[in-house]
Amino acid sequence: MYGWLRRGLFTLPPETAHDVALNALRLGGRFGAARLIAGCPVAAPVDHLGLTFPNAVGLAAGLDKNGDFIDALGQLGFGFIEVGTVTPKPQPGNPKPRMFRLTGHEALINRLGFNNKGVDHLVERLKARRFAGPVGANIGKQKETPVERAAEDYRYCLERVHPHCDYITVNISSPNTANLRALQDTGPLRELLAELTAARDALDAEHGVRRPMLVKIAPDWSDEALHPSLEVIADSSIDGLIATNTTLARDAVAGSPHAAEAGGLSGAPLLDAANHVLARARDVLGPDRTIIGLGGITRAEDAVAKRAAGADLVQLYTGFIYHGPALVRACAQALAETGDDG
């Protein structure tokens, strides 16, 4: 059924298709249509970050930036959902067109630029959700905020989402906000994580609840640059890592239509680079820090490969767009069958 739906959606421009699909899903969810498409969710609970996840497969941030579709998406078999990236104030993002399909590669390029309705809107949606699984809030900085003052934006968002989500992700790796990735350098990274974990600890004490915090990193590193930044993360009070965001590399899609478009590439061509960073992260962070594997999963075997590389949980985005809820179920079942040892 999803293959038929996808054929119709792929006749539309990507961002239009995104909006149509989510609104149709929300409408259909009220009548049980989403569950008919997805089937019964895989029940394979796992415990990480002090939370119980109904299964190990989550929806990555970016698909539901504003939290408007949490309950509808929750009917598609995900064990957890991450919303955002959200910024302190609403912002429109980059000019359109800003999303492109590379269908032959099962890939997307986007340069959305943190388009969202602002953190206050997201908070209202978090408060209204009924989805029973963990929901993470992915936070970022305003486009016009200088990178030297980025911590102010992250802290502002942190303070507002903290009472209403289950975990928080600090996004320092989008390629579509100018200079954002400079926050991955060891000095700025150390300062940012120290400030945000201290703020988180104070909020935990104030609200009487522990909110795990993760940081989301890019795949575009040399090993020489990656290792020191991973050591900074390992030495911090951050609870976990998401590896990885989209890539600026185009080697795997060179010559394809839209390959030269600016923005981050996601989907199948990202798998190897994302898994390389994931494996290095596990080496540096050790066995106890939670790592969510993201990037390039288009079949169940890819999710298992991320588990083997060191992931405790996985997230889907582009693969979900191409393959729908069947991919969620297949990955969750495969991870449940392989267990924690890969």
C-alpha positions in Angstrom: 0.0 0.0 0.0 2.8 2.5 0.8 4.4 1.9 -2.5 1.2 3.0 -4.2 1.0 6.1 -2.0 4.7 6.9 -2.6 4.2 6.9 -6.3 1.6 9.5 -6.0 3.5 11.6 -3.5 6.7 11.5 -5.7 4.8 13.3 -8.5 4.8 16.3 -6.2 7.8 18.5 -5.3 9.5 17.0 -2.2 8.5 19.7 0.3 4.9 19.7 -1.0 4.8 15.9 -0.7 6.1 16.2 2.8 3.3 18.5 3.9 0.6 16.6 2.0 1.7 13.2 3.5 1.9 14.5 7.1 -1.5 16.2 7.0 -3.1 13.1 5.3 -1.5 10.9 8.0 -2.9 13.1 10.8 -6.4 12.9 9.2 -6.1 9.2 8.5 -4.8 8.5 12.0 -8.1 9.6 13.5 -9.8 6.8 11.7 -7.2 4.1 12.2 -5.8 4.3 8.6 -2.2 4.7 9.8 -2.3 1.5 11.8 -3.8 -0.3 8.8 -0.8 0.8 6.8 1.8 0.1 9.5 0.4 -3.1 11.1 1.0 -3.9 14.7 4.2 -2.3 16.1 7.1 -4.5 17.1 7.1 -4.9 20.9 10.8 -5.3 21.8 11.5 -3.0 24.8 15.0 -1.8 25.5 16.3 0.4 28.3 18.7 3.3 27.6 19.2 6.8 28.9 17.1 5.9 31.9 14.1 5.4 29.6 12.2 2.4 28.3 11.9 2.4 24.5 9.1 0.1 23.1 11.5 -0.9 20.4 14.9 0.4 19.2 13.8 2.2 16.1 13.0 6.0 16.2 12.1 8.7 13.9 14.9 11.3 13.4 14.4 15.0 13.9 13.5 17.0 10.8 10.4 15.2 9.6 8.2 16.7 12.3 10.0 19.9 13.1 7.1 21.5 15.1 5.7 18.5 16.9 2.4 18.8 15.0 2.2 15.1 14.0 3.6 13.2 17.0 0.5 11.1 17.6 0.0 10.3 13.9 3.6 9.3 13.4 3.5 7.3 16.6 1.0 5.0 15.0 3.5 3.8 12.4 5.5 1.6 14.7 8.3 3.8 16.0 9.7 3.1 19.4 10.5 6.8 19.9 10.1 10.1 18.0 12.4 13.1 17.9 10.9 16.5 17.0 12.7 19.7 15.9 15.1 21.1 15.2 13.5 24.0 17.0 14.8 27.6 17.6 13.9 30.2 20.1 11.7 32.2 17.7 9.9 31.1 14.5 11.9 31.3 11.4 11.1 30.6 7.7 14.4 28.8 6.8 16.1 29.1 3.5 14.4 30.1 0.2 12.6 27.4 -1.8 13.2 25.1 -3.5 15.3 23.6 -0.8 14.7 19.9 -0.9 15.6 17.5 -3.8 15.2 13.8 -4.4 17.9 11.6 -5.8 15.6 8.7 -6.4 18.0 6.4 -8.1 20.2 6.6 -4.9 17.3 6.5 -2.4 18.7 9.9 -1.2 17.6 13.4 -0.5 19.4 16.8 -0.4 18.0 19.4 1.8 19.0 23.0 2.8 15.9 23.7 4.8 17.8 25.8 7.4 15.9 25.1 10.7 12.5 26.3 9.4 10.2 26.0 12.4 7.4 27.7 14.3 9.5 28.4 17.4 10.0 26.7 20.7 6.8 27.9 22.3 4.7 26.2 19.6 6.7 23.0 20.1 6.1 23.1 23.8 2.3 23.3 23.3 2.5 20.3 21.0 4.6 18.3 23.4 2.1 19.0 26.2 -0.8 17.8 24.0 0.8 14.5 22.8 -0.7 11.1 23.5 2.0 8.9 22.0 3.3 6.7 24.8 6.9 6.3 23.7 9.8 8.6 24.5 9.8 11.9 22.6 13.0 13.9 22.2 13.3 17.6 21.5 16.1 18.6 19.1 17.3 22.2 19.8 19.3 24.6 17.7 20.3 28.2 17.3 18.6 31.1 15.4 20.0 31.8 12.0 21.0 35.4 12.9 22.5 34.5 16.2 26.3 34.7 16.0 27.9 31.4 16.7 29.8 33.0 19.6 26.4 33.5 21.3 24.8 30.2 20.2 24.8 28.9 23.8 22.2 31.5 24.7 19.8 30.1 22.1 20.4 26.5 23.1 19.8 27.3 26.8 16.6 29.3 26.0 15.2 26.2 24.2 16.5 23.8 26.8 14.7 25.7 29.6 11.4 25.6 27.7 11.4 22.0 26.5 12.9 20.4 29.6 9.6 19.9 31.5 7.8 18.5 28.5 10.0 16.0 26.6 11.8 12.8 27.5 15.3 13.7 26.2 17.0 16.6 24.6 19.3 16.6 21.6 21.8 19.5 20.9 22.1 19.9 17.2 25.5 21.3 16.3 25.9 19.6 13.0 23.4 20.8 10.4 25.2 22.0 7.3 22.4 24.5 6.5 23.0 27.1 9.3 26.1 29.2 8.7 29.1 28.4 10.9 27.0 26.0 13.1 29.5 23.1 12.6 32.2 25.3 14.2 30.6 24.3 17.5 32.0 20.8 17.0 35.6 22.1 17.3 37.1 21.1 20.7 37.2 24.5 22.3 33.7 25.8 21.5 32.3 22.2 22.0 33.8 22.0 25.5 32.3 25.3 26.6 28.9 24.7 25.1 28.5 21.2 26.6 29.7 22.4 30.0 27.2 25.3 30.0 24.3 23.2 28.7 24.8 20.2 31.0 25.1 22.5 34.0 21.8 24.2 33.0 20.2 20.8 32.5 21.4 19.6 35.9 19.8 22.7 37.5 16.6 22.2 35.6 16.6 18.5 36.7 16.8 19.6 40.3 14.2 22.3 39.9 11.7 19.9 38.2 12.6 16.7 40.1 13.2 14.7 36.9 16.3 13.6 35.0 16.4 14.6 31.4 19.1 12.9 29.4 20.9 15.1 26.9 22.6 14.0 23.6 24.7 15.8 21.0 24.2 15.3 17.3 27.4 15.3 15.2 28.3 15.4 11.5 29.8 12.6 9.3 32.2 15.0 7.6 35.3 14.5 9.7 38.9 13.4 9.2 39.9 10.9 11.9 42.4 13.5 13.2 39.7 16.0 13.8 37.0 13.6 15.0 39.0 11.9 17.8 39.7 15.1 19.9 36.0 16.2 19.7 34.8 12.8 20.7 37.2 12.9 23.7 35.6 16.3 24.7 32.2 14.6 24.5 33.4 11.6 26.5 34.8 13.9 29.2 31.5 15.9 29.5 28.3 15.0 31.3 26.5 14.4 28.0 24.5 11.2 28.2 24.7 10.2 24.6 25.5 10.9 21.0 23.6 10.8 17.7 25.8 9.8 14.8 25.2 11.3 12.3 23.6 14.2 10.6 23.7 14.7 6.8 26.8 15.0 4.7 28.2 17.6 2.4 30.1 14.9 0.4 28.8 14.1 -3.1 31.2 11.4 -4.3 28.6 8.7 -4.1 26.1 10.6 -6.2 28.4 12.6 -8.5 26.8 13.3 -11.9 23.2 12.5 -10.7 20.4 15.1 -11.2 20.4 17.6 -8.3 23.8 16.3 -7.0 25.3 19.7 -7.3 22.6 21.3 -5.1 23.8 22.9 -1.9 22.7 21.2 1.3 23.0 18.0 3.3 22.8 14.7 1.6 20.9 11.9 3.4 19.8 8.4 2.5 21.6 5.3 1.3 24.9 7.0 0.2 25.5 8.2 3.7 25.6 4.8 5.3 29.3 4.0 5.2 30.5 7.5 6.4 27.9 7.6 9.2 28.9 4.1 10.3 32.6 5.0 10.3 31.9 7.9 12.7 29.6 5.8 14.8 32.3 3.1 15.2 34.9 5.6 16.2 32.5 7.2 18.6 31.9 3.9 20.3 35.7 3.3 20.6 36.2 6.6 22.3 33.0 6.8 24.4 33.3 3.3 25.7 30.4 0.8 26.3 28.2 2.7 28.7 27.4 5.9 26.8 24.2 5.7 24.7 24.7 6.1 20.9 21.9 6.5 18.4 22.9 5.4 14.9 21.4 7.5 12.1 22.2 7.9 8.4 21.7 5.6 5.4 19.3 3.0 6.8 17.1 1.8 3.9 16.8 -1.9 4.8 16.8 -4.0 8.0 20.4 -5.1 7.4 21.5 -1.5 7.6 20.0 -1.2 11.1 21.8 -4.4 12.1 25.1 -3.0 10.7 24.6 0.1 12.9 24.1 -2.1 16.0 27.3 -4.0 15.0 29.2 -0.6 14.7 28.1 0.4 18.2 24.6 1.8 18.1 22.2 1.1 21.0 19.2 2.6 19.1 18.7 3.7 15.5 16.7 6.5 13.8 15.2 6.7 10.3 14.4 9.6 8.1 15.2 9.3 4.4 14.8 5.6 4.3 11.4 6.0 5.9 10.3 8.4 3.1 11.4 5.8 0.5 10.1 2.7 2.2 7.4 3.7 4.7 6.3 1.9 7.8 7.4 -1.5 6.5 11.0 -0.3 7.1 10.3 0.6 10.7 8.8 -2.8 11.4 11.6 -4.7 9.5 14.4 -2.8 11.4 12.7 -3.2 14.8 12.2 -6.9 14.2 15.8 -7.4 13.0 17.2 -5.5 16.0 15.1 -7.5 18.4 16.3 -10.8 16.8 20.0 -9.8 16.9 19.8 -8.5 20.5 22.3 -6.2 22.1 25.4 -8.0 20.9 24.7 -7.4 17.2 
